[in-house]
Amino acid sequence: MLSRIADVLVPAVGRLSVTTDPKAEFAPGSIIAANHTSLADPAIVLAALHRLGVEPVIMATAGLWRIPLLGRALAREGHIPVFRGDRRAAAALDTATEALRQGRLVLLYAEGGLPHRKDAAEAAPGTFRSGLSRLVERTGALVVPVGQAGARRVTSGNVAKQLAGLATAPLRRPELHVHVGAPLELTGDRAGRTAGARSAVTAAWRTAATHIGEPAALAA
């Protein structure tokens, strides 16, 4: 349901386009790793994946489960709350492991949070946390790198700027782009797997950001 709703709502706030690597595929039991830049990008990524026929289980901050209607929808559809800095954090990996073993696709944000910048510009993904690597270690799952760009044009900055951005987005209709890379099999130690995943997501982000003419990607 969330994927379908996102695919309806996102076109109202921006012009979404989607590209895929020629070797891109979503094998059952794969991890989808995306860059995280804005409160808007989960909806944008879900809308893009829905257009590709993919409806993943999402690993997301547990605070979302406290929002009445959204929380019930997340729980009903089997999405996975992540309690950061809490003894319950390990439970999220257990749940994600079981979902992958059942052949479901799991979407996660390995950066573990949003950047602290206040401007609307794009930047390469930040440091990845170890959760993705540990999930691969447990399951041997392939990782599908996804890069999104443009979400910060919808909403970014402080609360006032975010609300203003969201309110004016239907008039501005910013360009939004999602690129899906080829799946990769991560090998090596935990640090090596983490670095490999970040490199692949960064490459996917750069493709997406270049597509919408973002200076950071064009300069690189």
N, CA, C and O of each residue as an XYZ file, in Angstrom:
880
protein
N       0.821     -1.200      0.000
C       0.000      0.000      0.000
C       0.864      1.262      0.000
O       0.590      2.204     -0.743
N       1.915      1.277      0.842
C       2.771      2.456      0.903
C       3.424      2.745     -0.444
O       3.544      3.903     -0.846
N       3.846      1.692     -1.140
C       4.470      1.875     -2.446
C       3.483      2.465     -3.443
O       3.833      3.351     -4.223
N       2.262      1.977     -3.416
C       1.248      2.477     -4.344
C       0.904      3.931     -4.033
O       0.757      4.746     -4.944
N       0.775      4.253     -2.750
C       0.474      5.630     -2.364
C       1.607      6.558     -2.795
O       1.361      7.643     -3.324
N       2.847      6.127     -2.568
C       3.995      6.941     -2.958
C       3.988      7.207     -4.456
O       4.296      8.317     -4.890
N       3.641      6.204     -5.245
C       3.653      6.362     -6.693
C       2.558      7.309     -7.167
O       2.646      7.867     -8.261
N       1.533      7.490     -6.352
C       0.476      8.451     -6.677
C       0.864      9.857     -6.227
O       0.641     10.826     -6.952
N       1.448      9.970     -5.025
C       1.725     11.276     -4.442
C       2.967     11.953     -5.010
O       2.976     13.170     -5.201
N       4.010     11.181     -5.279
C       5.273     11.790     -5.708
C       5.124     12.620     -6.981
O       5.697     13.707     -7.045
N       4.382     12.167     -8.005
C       4.228     13.009     -9.197
C       3.558     14.350     -8.920
O       3.647     15.266     -9.738
N       2.887     14.475     -7.776
C       2.253     15.744     -7.434
C       3.265     16.778     -6.955
O       2.995     17.978     -7.011
N       4.434     16.326     -6.484
C       5.419     17.270     -5.948
C       6.663     17.404     -6.817
O       7.511     18.255     -6.550
N       6.787     16.584     -7.846
C       7.965     16.684     -8.691
C       7.864     15.793     -9.913
O       6.919     15.019    -10.065
N       8.852     15.919    -10.776
C       8.884     15.141    -12.025
C       9.873     13.985    -11.844
O      11.087     14.167    -11.938
N       9.335     12.811    -11.586
C      10.173     11.647    -11.285
C      10.513     10.878    -12.546
O       9.641     10.562    -13.355
N      11.802     10.580    -12.701
C      12.256      9.701    -13.774
C      13.111      8.601    -13.157
O      13.706      8.781    -12.095
N      13.163      7.467    -13.837
C      13.850      6.286    -13.306
C      14.702      5.667    -14.402
O      14.247      5.521    -15.537
N      15.935      5.304    -14.071
C      16.784      4.561    -14.996
C      17.367      3.359    -14.268
O      17.423      3.318    -13.039
N      17.797      2.385    -15.055
C      18.396      1.185    -14.478
C      19.642      0.805    -15.259
O      19.738      1.037    -16.464
N      20.584      0.223    -14.555
C      21.752     -0.353    -15.202
C      21.293     -1.515    -16.085
O      20.332     -2.199    -15.732
N      21.953     -1.758    -17.225
C      21.551     -2.885    -18.078
C      21.522     -4.219    -17.349
O      20.760     -5.109    -17.725
N      22.343     -4.374    -16.305
C      22.390     -5.633    -15.571
C      21.591     -5.592    -14.266
O      21.674     -6.511    -13.451
N      20.826     -4.533    -14.079
C      20.058     -4.408    -12.839
C      18.979     -5.477    -12.757
O      18.302     -5.762    -13.745
N      18.821     -6.065    -11.582
C      17.745     -7.009    -11.320
C      17.530     -7.098     -9.813
O      18.408     -6.768     -9.016
N      16.343     -7.549     -9.455
C      15.985     -7.680     -8.049
C      15.713     -9.150     -7.751
O      14.566     -9.596     -7.776
N      16.775     -9.895     -7.470
C      16.606    -11.312     -7.148
C      15.921    -11.427     -5.783
O      16.163    -10.603     -4.902
N      15.075    -12.434     -5.603
C      14.446    -12.625     -4.292
C      15.500    -12.698     -3.192
O      16.559    -13.300     -3.366
N      15.191    -12.078     -2.063
C      16.126    -12.098     -0.942
C      17.291    -11.155     -1.085
O      18.348    -11.387     -0.498
N      17.122    -10.070     -1.871
C      18.200     -9.091     -2.044
C      17.992     -7.897     -1.113
O      16.873     -7.599     -0.696
N      19.098     -7.225     -0.799
C      19.074     -5.987     -0.028
C      19.146     -4.818     -1.001
O      20.002     -4.794     -1.886
N      18.255     -3.855     -0.840
C      18.290     -2.632     -1.639
C      18.876     -1.535     -0.757
O      18.300     -1.197      0.278
N      20.004     -0.982     -1.155
C      20.679      0.055     -0.375
C      20.584      1.382     -1.119
O      21.034      1.492     -2.259
N      19.999      2.391     -0.472
C      19.802      3.696     -1.107
C      20.459      4.792     -0.289
O      20.653      4.641      0.917
N      20.803      5.903     -0.943
C      21.322      7.065     -0.218
C      20.172      7.854      0.391
O      19.056      7.858     -0.129
N      20.465      8.523      1.503
C      19.421      9.203      2.279
C      19.786     10.670      2.420
O      20.801     10.999      3.034
N      18.966     11.562      1.855
C      19.299     12.990      1.862
C      18.189     13.873      2.400
O      18.443     15.018      2.774
N      16.955     13.363      2.448
C      15.806     14.206      2.756
C      14.671     13.357      3.318
O      14.613     12.149      3.087
N      13.775     13.999      4.055
C      12.589     13.286      4.521
C      11.724     12.829      3.356
O      10.888     11.939      3.514
N      11.918     13.433      2.185
C      11.097     13.086      1.024
C      11.611     11.871      0.268
O      10.851     11.249     -0.474
N      12.889     11.512      0.436
C      13.435     10.499     -0.473
C      12.895      9.081     -0.270
O      12.874      8.326     -1.243
N      12.452      8.661      0.935
C      11.859      7.318      1.000
C      10.642      7.168      0.083
O      10.480      6.139     -0.574
N       9.792      8.190      0.042
C       8.623      8.128     -0.842
C       9.055      8.101     -2.300
O       8.467      7.385     -3.111
N      10.085      8.880     -2.637
C      10.564      8.929     -4.016
C      11.139      7.584     -4.442
O      10.864      7.107     -5.543
N      11.936      6.973     -3.570
C      12.513      5.664     -3.885
C      11.410      4.609     -3.983
O      11.432      3.781     -4.893
N      10.458      4.630     -3.069
C       9.354      3.661     -3.133
C       8.560      3.812     -4.425
O       8.185      2.819     -5.048
N       8.306      5.050     -4.826
C       7.562      5.280     -6.070
C       8.334      4.740     -7.270
O       7.757      4.119     -8.163
N       9.651      4.984     -7.282
C      10.470      4.493     -8.390
C      10.487      2.969     -8.427
O      10.340      2.371     -9.493
N      10.664      2.345     -7.276
C      10.686      0.882     -7.220
C       9.337      0.294     -7.617
O       9.274     -0.747     -8.271
N       8.262      0.963     -7.219
C       6.928      0.474     -7.585
C       6.760      0.453     -9.095
O       6.137     -0.458     -9.639
N       7.312      1.452     -9.774
C       7.239      1.479    -11.238
C       8.006      0.317    -11.859
O       7.727     -0.096    -12.985
N       8.970     -0.201    -11.115
C       9.755     -1.347    -11.585
C       9.184     -2.670    -11.093
O       9.780     -3.729    -11.293
N       8.022     -2.598    -10.446
C       7.357     -3.818     -9.972
C       7.912     -4.350     -8.667
O       7.759     -5.534     -8.367
N       8.560     -3.485     -7.879
C       9.202     -3.917     -6.635
C       8.556     -3.224     -5.446
O       8.417     -2.001     -5.439
N       8.159     -3.999     -4.439
C       7.578     -3.451     -3.212
C       8.333     -4.043     -2.024
O       7.970     -5.110     -1.528
N       9.378     -3.359     -1.567
C      10.255     -3.929     -0.540
C       9.722     -3.756      0.878
O       8.820     -2.958      1.133
N      10.302     -4.521      1.781
C      10.175     -4.270      3.213
C      11.176     -3.165      3.550
O      12.319     -3.210      3.095
N      10.762     -2.181      4.337
C      11.624     -1.045      4.640
C      12.139     -1.128      6.069
O      11.372     -1.382      6.998
N      13.436     -0.914      6.243
C      14.018     -0.710      7.567
C      14.069      0.798      7.798
O      14.735      1.518      7.055
N      13.363      1.280      8.832
C      13.256      2.718      9.052
C      13.278      3.034     10.538
O      13.034      2.167     11.377
N      13.574      4.283     10.845
C      13.629      4.695     12.242
C      12.319      4.396     12.964
O      11.234      4.629     12.430
N      12.437      3.881     14.177
C      11.269      3.423     14.922
C      10.307      4.557     15.255
O       9.136      4.309     15.545
N      10.786      5.799     15.217
C       9.906      6.924     15.520
C       8.712      7.017     14.592
O       7.668      7.543     14.975
N       8.855      6.509     13.367
C       7.742      6.556     12.414
C       6.562      5.718     12.877
O       5.417      5.998     12.520
N       6.838      4.691     13.671
C       5.764      3.824     14.155
C       4.892      4.524     15.197
O       3.820      4.028     15.545
N       5.348      5.674     15.695
C       4.557      6.425     16.668
C       3.554      7.368     15.999
O       2.697      7.942     16.671
N       3.660      7.528     14.679
C       2.703      8.362     13.938
C       1.463      7.508     13.677
O       1.558      6.494     12.985
N       0.285      7.897     14.220
C      -0.886      7.006     14.264
C      -1.195      6.237     12.979
O      -1.096      5.010     12.978
N      -1.561      6.902     11.897
C      -1.971      6.191     10.683
C      -0.781      5.516     10.003
O      -0.872      4.366      9.574
N       0.331      6.239      9.909
C       1.516      5.680      9.269
C       2.035      4.485     10.050
O       2.392      3.465      9.461
N       2.080      4.604     11.372
C       2.582      3.516     12.201
C       1.793      2.235     12.014
O       2.369      1.150     11.933
N       0.481      2.359     11.945
C      -0.353      1.164     11.747
C      -0.095      0.540     10.384
O      -0.040     -0.683     10.257
N       0.066      1.390      9.353
C       0.335      0.871      8.011
C       1.687      0.165      7.962
O       1.817     -0.894      7.349
N       2.694      0.754      8.609
C       4.016      0.142      8.623
C       3.991     -1.215      9.322
O       4.593     -2.178      8.848
N       3.292     -1.281     10.446
C       3.212     -2.538     11.195
C       2.434     -3.585     10.405
O       2.831     -4.749     10.357
N       1.339     -3.179      9.793
C       0.494     -4.127      9.063
C       1.233     -4.750      7.881
O       1.025     -5.919      7.559
N       2.097     -3.963      7.237
C       2.777     -4.448      6.037
C       4.129     -5.091      6.334
O       4.852     -5.471      5.413
N       4.470     -5.214      7.610
C       5.679     -5.951      7.976
C       6.976     -5.198      7.832
O       8.037     -5.817      7.753
N       6.926     -3.866      7.796
C       8.160     -3.095      7.739
C       8.878     -3.161      9.086
O       8.285     -3.538     10.097
N      10.135     -2.798      9.089
C      11.002     -3.118     10.228
C      11.465     -1.854     10.946
O      12.204     -1.056     10.370
N      11.035     -1.656     12.216
C      11.493     -0.485     12.977
C      12.916     -0.674     13.483
O      13.284     -1.751     13.954
N      13.710      0.385     13.381
C      15.089      0.346     13.855
C      15.200      1.275     15.067
O      14.994      2.484     14.961
N      15.530      0.686     16.213
C      15.710      1.455     17.443
C      17.199      1.749     17.596
O      17.950      0.909     18.092
N      17.624      2.923     17.179
C      19.051      3.257     17.223
C      19.479      3.534     18.661
O      18.764      4.184     19.424
N      20.654      3.030     19.010
C      21.189      3.256     20.334
C      20.374      2.596     21.425
O      20.319      3.085     22.553
N      19.739      1.482     21.089
C      18.835      0.802     22.015
C      19.148     -0.686     21.955
O      19.599     -1.189     20.926
N      18.909     -1.386     23.051
C      19.164     -2.828     23.051
C      18.295     -3.557     22.025
O      18.603     -4.681     21.628
N      17.205     -2.908     21.600
C      16.324     -3.529     20.607
C      16.853     -3.401     19.185
O      16.258     -3.952     18.260
N      17.964     -2.684     18.990
C      18.508     -2.484     17.648
C      18.840     -3.810     16.979
O      18.643     -3.964     15.774
N      19.345     -4.773     17.753
C      19.709     -6.072     17.177
C      18.493     -6.806     16.635
O      18.611     -7.605     15.706
N      17.323     -6.538     17.213
C      16.109     -7.220     16.756
C      15.775     -6.866     15.319
O      15.210     -7.683     14.592
N      16.123     -5.643     14.900
C      15.849     -5.239     13.522
C      16.633     -6.110     12.538
O      16.106     -6.505     11.497
N      17.900     -6.411     12.872
C      18.690     -7.282     12.004
C      18.113     -8.697     11.979
O      18.109     -9.350     10.935
N      17.628     -9.165     13.123
C      17.004    -10.494     13.167
C      15.786    -10.549     12.250
O      15.608    -11.502     11.492
N      14.946     -9.510     12.330
C      13.728     -9.469     11.510
C      14.072     -9.355     10.035
O      13.459    -10.015      9.196
N      15.066     -8.503      9.713
C      15.469     -8.348      8.319
C      16.065     -9.638      7.769
O      15.828     -9.995      6.615
N      16.834    -10.334      8.593
C      17.415    -11.618      8.184
C      16.324    -12.605      7.810
O      16.413    -13.286      6.789
N      15.294    -12.677      8.641
C      14.191    -13.603      8.363
C      13.451    -13.200      7.095
O      13.071    -14.063      6.303
N      13.239    -11.905      6.892
C      12.554    -11.441      5.681
C      13.349    -11.815      4.431
O      12.772    -12.251      3.435
N      14.657    -11.646      4.481
C      15.495    -12.000      3.334
C      15.453    -13.499      3.072
O      15.388    -13.929      1.921
N      15.491    -14.283      4.120
C      15.446    -15.738      3.952
C      14.107    -16.212      3.398
O      14.017    -17.294      2.819
N      13.068    -15.400      3.577
C      11.762    -15.709      3.005
C      11.652    -15.237      1.560
O      10.623    -15.428      0.912
N      12.721    -14.618      1.062
C      12.735    -14.170     -0.335
C      12.230    -12.760     -0.540
O      12.043    -12.328     -1.677
N      12.005    -12.031      0.551
C      11.544    -10.657      0.405
C      12.735     -9.731      0.138
O      13.877    -10.068      0.449
N      12.455     -8.582     -0.434
C      13.463     -7.563     -0.673
C      13.421     -6.575      0.486
O      12.344     -6.157      0.912
N      14.590     -6.201      0.996
C      14.672     -5.302      2.145
C      15.386     -4.020      1.726
O      16.523     -4.058      1.255
N      14.712     -2.892      1.899
C      15.286     -1.579      1.601
C      15.833     -0.967      2.879
O      15.127     -0.877      3.883
N      17.093     -0.546      2.842
C      17.666      0.109      4.023
C      18.518      1.298      3.599
O      18.944      1.426      2.451
N      18.744      2.162      4.586
C      19.574      3.353      4.408
C      20.804      3.192      5.285
O      20.748      3.402      6.497
N      21.911      2.819      4.663
C      23.103      2.450      5.428
C      23.771      3.636      6.107
O      24.582      3.445      7.013
N      23.448      4.863      5.688
C      24.022      6.029      6.362
C      23.432      6.197      7.760
O      24.037      6.825      8.629
N      22.254      5.633      7.964
C      21.661      5.641      9.293
C      21.033      6.952      9.716
O      20.637      7.087     10.874
N      20.925      7.922      8.827
C      20.323      9.201      9.192
C      20.508     10.221      8.089
O      21.136      9.944      7.067
N      19.952     11.408      8.305
C      20.013     12.473      7.308
C      21.251     13.338      7.501
O      21.754     13.445      8.620
N      21.755     13.959      6.431
C      22.873     14.895      6.584
C      22.420     16.137      7.346
O      21.232     16.459      7.367
N      23.357     16.827      7.964
C      23.020     17.996      8.768
C      23.094     19.301      7.977
O      22.973     20.383      8.551
N      23.290     19.204      6.675
C      23.349     20.419      5.853
C      21.974     21.091      5.761
O      20.945     20.424      5.867
N      21.962     22.412      5.565
C      20.703     23.160      5.481
C      20.350     23.568      4.063
O      19.220     23.979      3.798
N      21.316     23.458      3.139
C      21.041     23.853      1.759
C      20.338     22.715      1.017
O      20.207     21.611      1.546
N      19.891     22.987     -0.197
C      19.157     21.999     -0.987
C      20.042     21.263     -1.984
O      19.542     20.502     -2.811
N      21.366     21.486     -1.914
C      22.271     20.882     -2.892
C      22.491     19.398     -2.614
O      22.274     18.915     -1.503
N      22.923     18.696     -3.645
C      23.258     17.287     -3.527
C      24.698     17.117     -3.050
O      25.545     17.989     -3.252
N      24.953     15.988     -2.420
C      26.317     15.610     -2.042
C      26.386     14.095     -2.035
O      25.367     13.419     -1.888
N      27.587     13.566     -2.195
C      27.764     12.109     -2.205
C      27.335     11.516     -0.863
O      27.371     12.209      0.154
N      26.929     10.244     -0.847
C      26.522      9.594      0.403
C      27.589      9.709      1.476
O      28.785      9.682      1.186
N      27.142      9.837      2.724
C      28.059      9.931      3.842
C      28.566      8.558      4.264
O      28.403      7.574      3.543
N      29.178      8.508      5.433
C      29.730      7.264      5.967
C      28.624      6.238      6.198
O      27.565      6.566      6.731
N      28.874      5.008      5.797
C      27.918      3.920      6.016
C      28.163      3.290      7.382
O      29.307      3.121      7.805
N      27.089      2.952      8.055
C      27.210      2.184      9.295
C      27.378      0.702      8.955
O      27.324      0.318      7.787
N      27.576     -0.110      9.962
C      27.938     -1.510      9.729
C      26.738     -2.441      9.540
O      26.917     -3.617      9.226
N      25.517     -1.929      9.726
C      24.352     -2.807      9.672
C      24.208     -3.552      8.362
O      23.901     -4.744      8.353
N      24.428     -2.859      7.255
C      24.326     -3.500      5.938
C      25.318     -4.645      5.829
O      24.956     -5.740      5.399
N      26.553     -4.407      6.212
C      27.589     -5.428      6.129
C      27.245     -6.631      7.006
O      27.449     -7.777      6.606
N      26.727     -6.364      8.193
C      26.376     -7.461      9.094
C      25.211     -8.278      8.552
O      25.147     -9.491      8.749
N      24.289     -7.601      7.867
C      23.164     -8.315      7.267
C      23.643     -9.209      6.126
O      23.157    -10.329      5.970
N      24.585     -8.723      5.333
C      25.177     -9.543      4.272
C      25.936    -10.713      4.878
O      25.872    -11.831      4.367
N      26.650    -10.460      5.960
C      27.414    -11.509      6.637
C      26.507    -12.651      7.086
O      26.871    -13.824      7.004
N      25.323    -12.284      7.561
C      24.371    -13.292      8.038
C      23.711    -14.074      6.911
O      23.463    -15.273      7.041
N      23.429    -13.394      5.807
C      22.552    -13.978      4.790
C      23.217    -14.263      3.455
O      22.712    -15.078      2.683
N      24.341    -13.612      3.163
C      24.954    -13.739      1.846
C      24.154    -13.067      0.753
O      24.354    -13.358     -0.427
N      23.237    -12.160      1.127
C      22.348    -11.526      0.150
C      23.115    -10.632     -0.819
O      24.119    -10.016     -0.461
N      22.622    -10.576     -2.046
C      23.120     -9.602     -3.006
C      22.645     -8.213     -2.586
O      21.612     -8.072     -1.932
N      23.408     -7.191     -2.967
C      23.036     -5.813     -2.656
C      22.768     -5.061     -3.952
O      23.611     -5.027     -4.849
N      21.591     -4.462     -4.040
C      21.217     -3.662     -5.208
C      21.393     -2.190     -4.833
O      20.635     -1.680     -4.007
N      22.372     -1.493     -5.417
C      22.596     -0.082     -5.072
C      21.599      0.826     -5.787
O      21.360      0.680     -6.986
N      21.030      1.751     -5.046
C      20.068      2.703     -5.607
C      20.516      4.113     -5.252
O      20.806      4.412     -4.093
N      20.570      4.966     -6.247
C      20.904      6.365     -6.021
C      19.725      7.246     -6.371
O      19.116      7.090     -7.429
N      19.402      8.173     -5.481
C      18.332      9.116     -5.779
C      18.874     10.534     -5.666
O      19.761     10.801     -4.855
N      18.345     11.434     -6.472
C      18.748     12.838     -6.430
C      17.520     13.712     -6.681
O      16.619     13.353     -7.440
N      17.514     14.847     -6.034
C      16.413     15.791     -6.198
C      15.500     15.899     -5.004
O      14.732     16.856     -4.903
N      15.560     14.937     -4.088
C      14.663     14.967     -2.933
C      14.870     16.208     -2.087
O      13.920     16.726     -1.501
N      16.109     16.693     -2.016
C      16.369     17.897     -1.225
C      15.743     19.135     -1.848
O      15.569     20.149     -1.172
N      15.405     19.064     -3.127
C      14.699     20.167     -3.765
C      13.229     20.209     -3.327
O      12.565     21.241     -3.428
N      12.746     19.079     -2.847
C      11.382     19.033     -2.319
C      11.363     19.539     -0.888
O      10.582     20.428     -0.550
N      12.219     18.977     -0.048
C      12.253     19.394      1.353
C      13.638     19.169      1.943
O      14.204     18.081      1.840
N      14.177     20.225      2.566
C      15.477     20.150      3.227
C      15.612     21.352      4.152
O      14.804     22.278      4.101
N      16.640     21.330      4.997
C      16.877     22.451      5.890
C      16.127     22.349      7.199
O      15.766     21.252      7.625
N      15.885     23.494      7.849
C      15.188     23.481      9.128
C      13.697     23.211      8.926
O      13.226     23.096      7.795
N      12.976     23.115     10.012
C      11.562     22.743      9.928
C      10.776     23.712      9.051
O       9.968     23.287      8.226
N      11.007     25.002      9.222
C      10.275     25.995      8.435
C      10.554     25.836      6.947
O       9.641     25.905      6.124
N      11.835     25.620      6.604
C      12.193     25.446      5.192
C      11.608     24.152      4.629
O      11.180     24.111      3.475
N      11.590     23.106      5.437
C      11.022     21.850      4.966
C       9.537     21.999      4.661
O       9.059     21.530      3.628
N       8.814     22.651      5.558
C       7.382     22.850      5.335
C       7.134     23.744      4.124
O       6.225     23.492      3.333
N       7.947     24.791      3.985
C       7.799     25.684      2.841
C       8.108     24.950      1.537
O       7.411     25.114      0.536
N       9.167     24.136      1.569
C       9.528     23.375      0.374
C       8.442     22.416     -0.043
O       8.123     22.305     -1.227
N       7.870     21.719      0.926
C       6.810     20.767      0.625
C       5.578     21.475      0.080
O       4.918     20.974     -0.829
N       5.267     22.655      0.645
C       4.083     23.397      0.219
C       4.228     23.947     -1.202
O       3.251     24.008     -1.949
N       5.444     24.345     -1.571
C       5.648     24.957     -2.890
C       6.064     23.965     -3.968
O       6.058     24.301     -5.153
N       6.424     22.746     -3.571
C       6.888     21.757     -4.553
C       5.884     21.506     -5.676
O       6.301     21.388     -6.828
N       4.569     21.417     -5.397
C       3.624     21.186     -6.500
C       3.645     22.293     -7.547
O       3.295     22.058     -8.704
N       4.048     23.491     -7.155
C       4.154     24.592     -8.112
C       5.509     24.572     -8.812
O       5.598     24.829    -10.013
N       6.561     24.266     -8.059
C       7.915     24.266     -8.628
C       8.184     23.019     -9.463
O       8.899     23.077    -10.464
N       7.610     21.896     -9.049
C       7.778     20.598     -9.707
C       9.244     20.293    -10.025
O       9.613     20.177    -11.194
N      10.078     20.163     -8.992
C      11.497     19.884     -9.220
C      11.724     18.526     -9.879
O      10.915     17.605     -9.755
N      12.834     18.435    -10.572
C      13.230     17.151    -11.171
C      13.697     16.195    -10.082
O      14.435     16.585     -9.177
N      13.268     14.955    -10.173
C      13.662     13.900     -9.247
C      14.118     12.715    -10.083
O      13.487     12.378    -11.084
N      15.201     12.089     -9.679
C      15.662     10.945    -10.461
C      16.171      9.833     -9.546
O      16.837     10.085     -8.543
N      15.842      8.612     -9.915
C      16.313      7.425     -9.203
C      17.003      6.514    -10.205
O      16.469      6.228    -11.276
N      18.198      6.063     -9.842
C      18.930      5.127    -10.695
C      19.221      3.845     -9.923
O      19.678      3.886     -8.781
N      18.952      2.712    -10.558
C      19.184      1.400     -9.952
C      20.417      0.776    -10.610
O      20.470      0.610    -11.828
N      21.391      0.441     -9.792
C      22.604     -0.174    -10.305
C      22.506     -1.693    -10.378
O      21.513     -2.285     -9.956
N      23.545     -2.308    -10.915
C      23.607     -3.772    -10.990
C      23.861     -4.345     -9.601
O      24.596     -3.747     -8.815
N      23.268     -5.484     -9.288
C      23.496     -6.084     -7.968
C      24.950     -6.501     -7.794
O      25.633     -6.848     -8.757
N      25.408     -6.460     -6.551
C      26.777     -6.868     -6.296
C      26.833     -7.843     -5.128
O      26.011     -7.805     -4.213
N      27.819     -8.707     -5.193
C      28.085     -9.658     -4.123
C      29.244     -9.114     -3.307
O      30.376     -9.056     -3.786
N      28.960     -8.714     -2.075
C      29.988     -8.106     -1.236
C      30.861     -9.184     -0.602
O      30.354    -10.167     -0.062
N      32.165     -8.993     -0.673
C      33.109     -9.949     -0.098
C      34.103     -9.214      0.798
O      34.073     -7.987      0.893
N      34.968     -9.960      1.442
C      35.970     -9.370      2.311
C      35.472     -9.252      3.735
O      34.462     -9.849      4.107
N      36.196     -8.472      4.529
C      35.794     -8.295      5.916
C      34.677     -7.264      6.011
O      34.221     -6.729      5.001
N      34.244     -6.992      7.243
C      33.108     -6.094      7.435
C      33.379     -4.702      6.875
O      32.514     -4.108      6.231
N      34.581     -4.184      7.121
C      34.929     -2.860      6.612
C      34.973     -2.845      5.087
O      34.544     -1.879      4.456
N      35.494     -3.917      4.503
C      35.565     -3.996      3.051
C      34.191     -4.068      2.411
O      33.945     -3.441      1.381
N      33.293     -4.834      3.026
C      31.927     -4.920      2.494
C      31.228     -3.576      2.593
O      30.510     -3.171      1.678
N      31.441     -2.885      3.707
C      30.818     -1.577      3.886
C      31.324     -0.592      2.839
O      30.546      0.162      2.253
N      32.640     -0.607      2.608
C      33.226      0.292      1.613
C      32.726     -0.028      0.212
O      32.471      0.878     -0.581
N      32.584     -1.318     -0.096
C      32.098     -1.707     -1.412
C      30.665     -1.255     -1.648
O      30.319     -0.802     -2.739
N      29.837     -1.381     -0.623
C      28.443     -0.952     -0.746
C      28.363      0.560     -0.936
O      27.609      1.047     -1.780
N      29.146      1.302     -0.146
C      29.110      2.768     -0.266
C      29.581      3.208     -1.650
O      29.016      4.135     -2.231
N      30.596      2.559     -2.172
C      31.094      2.911     -3.498
C      30.025      2.690     -4.561
O      29.862      3.520     -5.456
N      29.298      1.584     -4.472
C      28.266      1.276     -5.466
C      27.082      2.239     -5.364
O      26.550      2.684     -6.381
N      26.673      2.560     -4.132
C      25.562      3.506     -3.954
C      25.990      4.900     -4.421
O      25.191      5.629     -5.010
N      27.244      5.270     -4.161
C      27.746      6.561     -4.616
C      27.721      6.647     -6.139
O      27.357      7.682     -6.697
N      28.104      5.571     -6.809
C      28.072      5.552     -8.275
C      26.640      5.700     -8.792
O      26.398      6.410     -9.768
N      25.691      5.026     -8.131
C      24.286      5.144     -8.533
C      23.774      6.558     -8.275
O      23.039      7.119     -9.088
N      24.170      7.134     -7.129
C      23.776      8.517     -6.833
C      24.333      9.469     -7.886
O      23.629     10.367     -8.349
N      25.595      9.275     -8.264
C      26.218     10.175     -9.226
C      25.473     10.133    -10.562
O      25.293     11.165    -11.209
N      25.043      8.947    -10.969
C      24.264      8.833    -12.207
C      22.956      9.607    -12.086
O      22.570     10.340    -12.997
N      22.274      9.437    -10.943
C      21.003     10.130    -10.732
C      21.200     11.641    -10.687
O      20.441     12.387    -11.306
N      22.215     12.093     -9.954
C      22.454     13.527     -9.804
C      22.885     14.164    -11.118
O      22.503     15.296    -11.412
N      23.672     13.448    -11.905
C      24.067     13.952    -13.221
C      22.851     14.119    -14.111
O      22.766     15.065    -14.894
N      21.899     13.184    -13.986
C      20.697     13.217    -14.818
C      19.911     14.513    -14.614
O      19.300     15.021    -15.555
N      19.923     15.051    -13.392
C      19.159     16.277    -13.131
C      20.071     17.508    -13.076
O      19.645     18.585    -12.657
N      21.336     17.338    -13.504
C      22.238     18.477    -13.624
C      22.749     19.039    -12.323
O      23.013     20.238    -12.236
N      22.898     18.203    -11.298
C      23.383     18.676    -10.007
C      24.881     18.996    -10.087
O      25.664     18.162    -10.541
N      25.283     20.186     -9.654
C      26.696     20.599     -9.758
C      27.671     19.641     -9.094
O      28.756     19.410     -9.627
N      27.313     19.075     -7.941
C      28.244     18.187     -7.222
C      28.629     16.991     -8.074
O      29.791     16.584     -8.088
N      27.670     16.431     -8.778
C      27.942     15.262     -9.612
C      28.668     15.667    -10.888
O      29.565     14.955    -11.338
N      28.293     16.804    -11.478
C      28.942     17.258    -12.708
C      30.404     17.593    -12.464
O      31.253     17.348    -13.321
N      30.697     18.155    -11.296
C      32.080     18.484    -10.952
C      32.926     17.241    -10.797
O      34.095     17.222    -11.183
N      32.320     16.176    -10.218
C      33.058     14.927    -10.017
C      33.324     14.250    -11.333
O      33.935     13.182    -11.366
